[in-house]
Amino acid sequence: MVEIAGRTDIPVAVGAKAPLLRRLVTAAYAHGENGLGGAVFPEPKIKPVAEPAAKFISQIVRKYPGEVTLITIGPLTNIATALNMDSELARMVKSLVMMGGSLSGGNITPAAEFNVYVDPEAARIVFQSGIPITMVGLDVTRKTSLTDEHVRILEAGQNPVSQAAAKIARNAINHNREQGFLVGPNMHDSLAVAGFLEPSLLKFQDYYVDVETTGELTAGETLGYSPMSGDLQRRPESEKQAALTMQIRGSPPTLASTKTSPVVRDKFVPNAKVAINVDSARFFDLLIGRLSGKQ
C-alpha cells in the first residue's frame, strides 16, 4: 500500500501473529487471504523495519511524547503489548482513534464486533489504560455503504492510488453480492481514519466503555455506560446528579466465592468518546475525493 501511494518513507512494522491469550481468528471469509478483498498486487520491494510493531510503537511515542495519535483498524494486540511492556507509555500517547466495538450489537457474534472479538483482553487493557479514546464502531460504520457509483469515480481516477482503491472496492462489492448482500460493503476502517482527519463528520457521546472477556457467548462485547443517554437534560437537577454518579458494576459474587468482579466503578467517569452518528455523504466526499485525486 505504501508503495502504491508513493509513500515508502512511511515505515511498516510486523504486528503480532496471535492475540494475547487466544487462538487467532481471521476474517479471510470477508477480506480474502491477503486482506485486500482478493485483489492481487505485485509483491512489495520494501522490507519491514527490524523492530516488531509493539516495540516500534513504543519507540515512536517516546520520541514524540504527547504528540502521537494511534489509529487502530484491527485488533488491539500490538497496542496492548506495547502498554504491557512500557508502564509509562499510556500517559505519553496523545489519543487513540479506533475502528472497533459497538453499542448496538456485533457483526461476528450477536454481541461482539470483530476487532474486539479477536482479542478482547487487549481491548480491555487499552480501554482501561487512561489514553483518551475515540471509538468509531458499528454504530456508525454500518451507515457507510460503498456503491457502484463510488467505484466508477475511483476507476476514472488517473492515479495509482485511485486505480488500486477501485480494484479493491470492485472486488469487495462483488464478494458482498456473492454472499447475498444487496448493499455494501461498509467502510469500517476508512471511517475511523476520516474521524481523525475530520471529526465533524461524526457525532460523539461520552461513555465509560468496558469489554466482556469471560462470557462464553459474549466475549468481545463492548458495554457502554452514559448518563447522557435518554432525556437527561430535561430531568430535575437531583436526577442529573444521580445519573452522573451512578455506579458501574461487574457480575455479582457466586455461591462458590465471595469475590466480586474487579470491574466496579464508584461513579461514572467516561473513558471514550463514542461515535453515535455520521454524515455519510460528507464522509464519502472526503474518502472518494482523496483517493481519486479530486481533493
N, C-alpha and C positions, 0 to 999 in steps of 0.2 A: 504493500500500500504506500509506504513512504517513497519507494522508487517511482511508482506511477505518479505520485503527487509532486515529484521533483524535490522532495524534502529529505534526502538522505543525511542531512545534518541532524535530524532527529534520531537520537539513539533508541534502539529497541533491545529490551532485555527479555530473557526467557523466564516465564512465570512458573508457578508451582505446577507439578504434574498431578497432584491429587489434593482433595480437601484436607483440612486439619486432622479430622478423626474418621472420616467416612470414605467408602469406596466411591470412585468417580462415576458420576452420571453425566453423560454428554447430550447435546441437542443436535446430533448429526441428522436425526429424522427431520429437523426443521431447517437447518443451515448447511446441510451437506457435510461431507467428511473434511473439507478444508475451511469450513466456517463462512464460505462466500456463496452459499446457495448452489454450489456445484459449478459455478463459473470458474473456468480454468485460465490461469495466467502463467507467464514464464516464471521459472524458479528465480528467486532473488539472488542478486550478486553480492549484496552486502551481508555481513555477519552480525549476529547479536553481540552486545558488549559482554565482557567476561563475567561480570557480577550477575547473580540471579536477581530477579525483579525485586524481591523484598529488600535486599541489601542496597540495590541501586536506588530504590525509593528513599530509603533512609539517608543515603549519601546526598541526594538532591535536596531533600527537605533541610538537612543540617547545613548545607551550603547556602541555602536561601531561607533562613528561619522567618516564619511569619509571612512569607510571600507566595507559597506554593498551594494551589488548589488541586486536589486529586480528583480526577473524573473517572469513575469506575463504570464499566459497561459489561461486567461479568461478575462471577462470584468474588467475594471479598477476601479470598485466601491470602493473596500477596500482601494486602494492607494489614490484615490481622497478624501475619507472620512478622512484618516489619515492626508493628507495635509491640509484639511479644519480645522481640529481640532488643528493643530500644525503649526503655521505660520513659524517657524524656521526649520521645518523638511526637506524641499526640499534641502537646502544647505548642509545638513548633509549626504544626500544619495550619495554614490559614483557614481552609474549609475543605469539604468533600462533597462533590455532587455525584450522586449515584443513580444509575438505572437499576432499579430493583425494588422489590417489595410491592405491597398492595394492601389497601384497607377495604377492598371491595371484592375479595376472592382471588384465587390463584389461577395460573394457566398450566401448571404441571400437575397439581392436585387441586381439589376444590379450595384448599386453604392457602397454598403457597405459590408464590411467583418463582420462576425457575432459578434465577441467580442466587436468591436467598436459600432456596431448597437445596441446592447443590452443596452449600457449606453454611448451614445455619449457625454453627459455633463461631465461625469467622465473622458473620454478620453481627452476632450479639456483641462480640469484642469491639467491633467498630462503633456500634450504636452506644455502647457504654463507655467509650473512650474519652468523651468530652470534646471531640472535634466537632465544630459546627457543621451539621449535615443538612444537605438539601436532598430530599428523596423524591425522585421522579419515577413513579411506579405505574402499575397497570391502570390505576385510577384515571390517568391522563393519556398514557401511550395507546390505550385502546381506542382513543378518539382520533388517531392519526393514520388513516388508511391510505396506502400508496395506490395510485390509479394508473391506468394506461396512459392518460394524458401527461402525467408527471414523467413517465418513462419516455414518451415521444419527445418531450423537451430535452431530456438528457441525451437521447440518441442524436438529436440535431446539434448538440453542443460540439464545437470544434476544438476540443482539447482532450488530452488523455484521461483526465480525471472524470470528465463528463461521460466519455465513452466507457470507461471501466464501471462507473456507477450505473450506467444504463444496462450494461451486461449483467451485473449482479441483480439489479432490480427486475429485469425481464425474467431472469431465472426464478427469482423469488415469487413473482406473480404467477408464473406458470406452475410452480410447485404448489402454491396455495390452491390453485384451481384443480390440480390433480387430486388434492386431498379433499375436494368437495366444498371449499370455502368460496363464497361468492364475492367477497371483498377482501382487501388487504394485499399484502401483509401490513402490519402496523410498524411504525418507525420507532421502536422502543429506544434503541441506543442513540439514534440521531437526536431524539427529543431531549435526552439528558444533556447532550453536548450543546444543543440550542438553548437549553435552560441556563447554561453557564454563560453563553455568549450574549443572550438577550433575555434576562429574567422576566421582563414584562410580558413575554409570551404566555406565561403561566400565572395562575392564581395560587397562592400558598396559604397554608394554615399551620399554626404551631401545634405540634403533637409531642407527647412522650411516646416513643416507639421502642418496643422490645420484640425479641424474636423467640418463638417457641422452638425449643431444642429437644424436648423429651417426648413429645406426642407421637405415637405410632402413626396416626393418620394426619397429624397437623404440623409435623416438623417443618420448619422454614416459614411458618405463618408469621407475618408482621402484625403485631397488635398496636393500635394507636389509641392513646387517651388524649382527649382535648376538652377543656372546659368551654371552648368557644363554639362547640357544636350546638345545633339547635338554636333557640332564641335567647341565648344568654344576655344579649344586650337589652332585651326587654324585661328581664327578670328584676325583682326587687334587689336592692344592694346587698341585703343579707344573704340571698341565694347566690349572687355572683361570688361573694367571698367564700361560701361553702364549696362552690364548684372549683374555685381556684386552689383550694386546699384539700381537695379530695385525695383519699389515699389510694395508691396503686398497689394492688395485691397480686401475689402469685397464688399457687394452689394451697389449700389448707393442709394441716398435718394429717397423716394417715393413722389407721389404728395401730400399725406396727411401729410408728415413730412419732415423736412429738416435734420433730424438726419441721419448721416452716420453710417455705420457699425463700431463697435469698433475694428473690425479685419482689421486694417490698419498698415502696417509697412513701414516706410520711406525708408528702404533699406533692402536688403537680409541679414538675419542673420540665418544660419542654426540652427535648434534645435534638429535634429535627424540624425543619420546615418541609412540609409535605405538599406536593403539587396536587391540587384538587380540581383544577380546570385548566383548559388550554385553548388558545386562539389557534385552531388548526390551520386556518387559511394563511395567517401570518407566518406560522411555522414553516409551511411548505414553500411560501415565497422565499424565506431565508434559505431553506435547505436546497431547493432546486436552483435558486438563483446563485448560490455559492458554487454548487457542483458544476453547473452548466457554464459558469464564467460570466453570467449576466450581472453579478454583483461584485 
